[in-house]
Structures are given as structure tokens and as C-alpha cells.
Amino acid sequence: MKSTALNIPNILSFVRVLLVPVFVVSLLLMRDIHIWGAIVPTIIYALTALTDMLDGKIARKYNLVTDFGKFIDPLADKFMVIASMIAINALMFINGETTCAYIFLALVLLILFRELAVTSLRLVVAGKSGIVVAASLFGKIKTVSQMVGTVIILLEPLVWDGRIASYVIMAVMAFSTVFSGIDYLKAYLPHIDTNK
């Protein structure tokens, strides 16, 4: 199958980008609607995450990997993660969940720092030597924990009062973020010549 810029994986990446603002708007505007105010944004987020899982698999299986896809896919991923977490954090502050909101804010900043550091390293190394490091086990755990964690954080208030499950999944997200970042640093740093 011929690889073109406008193929199914790249369309899925575009759909992911478009769904993110829909998620943010639904989360904030429906916050006062009991049950559905949590369920509708969660469904939208799940659809967004589904496009993330599908586009790479389809691209590899049908040989639809393109340079544009290599650009738009990680960009859409970062947009999905960062925008959704900022929106959720804002909602926590709006709802008066101050303690949880500040802890989640620290996690968001940690994830943002990790993404900026890894992306910068990837660009420098890939640009000079063409080396691309595959996702590590911690990297995969990080991605899954962010997706599952977001769903748990959105739906937990419907199940019981308190944020026990949210705190646990936030700890998992923080752990996987730090260790996946360390994995990438170990993989990329040997390819950087500090004398140039």
C-alpha cells in the first residue's frame, strides 16, 4: 500500500488533535451536569486515546509510515496529554479540590518537563545521526498509565467521595514518567557530542 501524507493513520492523528478541544470544552461546560458531565468527556477522551493506539499500528501493519506522520503523531500525542491534563487540573481548582489540584499540578509540570526534555533530545540526535530510540517498557507504562489515569480521575467522583484511586494512579504516572525519562536520557545522551 502506497504511503501518502493523507492516509488513514495521519487522518486519525488529525482527528485526535480535533477531539482534544472538544474534550476540553465538554469537560468545562458540562461540569455542573450530574453523571453525564463526567461520562461524556470521558467517552470523548477514550475515543481520542483510541486514535492514538490505532494510528501507529495501522501505519506499521500496512507500511503507511510517512515523514509527515512521524511529525503529526507525536505532536498530537503531546497536545492530547498536556491539554487534557491542564483542563482536568483547572476543573479540580474550580470544584474546590485544592489538595488534589495542587498534587495534580505538580504531576502536570513533571510530565511537561519530561516531554520537553525527551523531545529536545530526540530532535537533536535524530537530526544529526538519524538515530531513533524505540519506546521502552517504562515509556509504554507511562502512556498507558496516563490514559487509564485520566479516565480514573474523571470517573472516580461518580463512584465515591475522595480521591484515593486518583492519588494512587497519580503516583504510578509520576513513577513511570520519571523512569521513562531516565531510560530515554540513557539511550540518547551517548549519541550527543558535547564538543560540537
Protein Blocks (a to p, Z undefined) as FASTA:
>chain_A
ZZdfblfklmmmmmmmmmmmmmmmmmmmmmmpghjlmmmmmmmmmmmmmmmmmmmmmmmm
nopacfklmmmmmmmmmmmmmmmmmmmmmmmmmnopmmlmmmmmmmmmmmmmmmmmmmmm
mmmmmmmnopacdddfklmmmmmmmmmmmmmmmmmmmmpgcjklmmmmmmmmmmmmmmmm
mmmmmmmmmmpcfkZZ
